[in-house]
Amino acid sequence: MASSLRTKLRITYNVLFAPGFWDAVAGRFAWVSHVVPPSHPEDIRGKGTGGTEGFQDLRGALHNHSTYSDGLSDIPTIMDAAEEAGVDFVLLADHNTMQALHDGWQERYADASPFLMVGTEVTVEGGRFLLALDVSPEYEPVIGVSAQAGIDTIRTHRGFPLISLPFDMKHPYEDWSVSGYDGLEVLNFSTIARRHINFLSLPWILIVRHFGGMMAVIRMMATRPDAALARWDLLTRGGARRVVGIGSLDAHARMKMFGKMYSIPTYADSFRACQTHVLVPDGVSGAERIPAVNAALRAGRCYFSYDCLGDPTKFDFVATNKVKGAATVMGECLSISMGETVCFTATSPGESTLLRLYRDGQPVASSVGRTLSVTLPATPGAYRIEVSRFQGRLGGLFWGVRPWIYSNPIYLS
Ligand SMILES: [Zn+2]
């Protein structure tokens, strides 16, 4: 079947059957069969678990388009919007160009707050996308090559390749046999928003926007990226392979709906929607922040969140093993032996939250409040945390659930 016909069928399916609307409805409820009481009650009083000690939490607005490609605004306007939204840095990813870097924009903002980092979004075969981050300045993206060739070229230029828009409505990734990429855009807000452009969501969006404004619409759209999370869990299964997960915006400040272009959401609104929080060592400042962010992203020392639902700063997730002593933080691997146990501790900055620990995509422990602390037999796997806010609870049934924070995994091998 021709690719364009498949794309049209996919969009028609979205408009008629409104998956985004049903995501939002179903996502408001959660059933948790077993909620563990926190084993260290002192942690509930808001103490950190130690994984973020010595680090500063930098809020990143990732994957944005400027007038260097198909975005609405130039870089100074985007940086003003970032300051307005309170983010610490902006990652530019214009289509198939590093021209903003060559023109000195990254350098110009290196000591500023917020600061700017320049990467690019590369279009590969089949209209699919890769993000190329931290590439050497001589890198020039090549359009239309196979995803594998694109990844290999980014690596040749010492870059950090990520699969972008893995479940885009127009051109989702179907062939997962590609290798050599280091990360996955688990949350892409543009993909999430497009699932809401349909007959059931749109009237509701218009009502919400009229009474609550654009941020109320963005909060309404905040849904769990089920397909991308499932793929991430599959890729990292058994803890054998590290894949860094990020949350991106794909902000253009322009949205095409039913053939017409609208200047929504604004850059500032997008930046408030979802951020990737990167943990860089305390004391790092000025132009040193750029290599520090790149190093942290490569290490998976980051988490992503719907910041429109609350400030997630101080979120923490560590694993400790009595034999090894020191705490293992997000993105790291802990080598374990048969018969050992591992204690996983996560702290949420919210008062009333549901914390769930997943191993290879399967929930293994849940807790309510501020802390999840559980000791498990050491089983190899990728362990990650999801934090949700909720409005009410009756036993294991939660309602008014909102997905909030997604950690990167701690790998046990
Ligand atoms: Zn993009």
Boltz pocket constraint, residues with backbone or C-beta under 6 A from the ligand:
constraints:
  - pocket:
      binder: B
      contacts: [[A, 63], [A, 65], [A, 93], [A, 121], [A, 250], [A, 251]]
      max_distance: 6.0
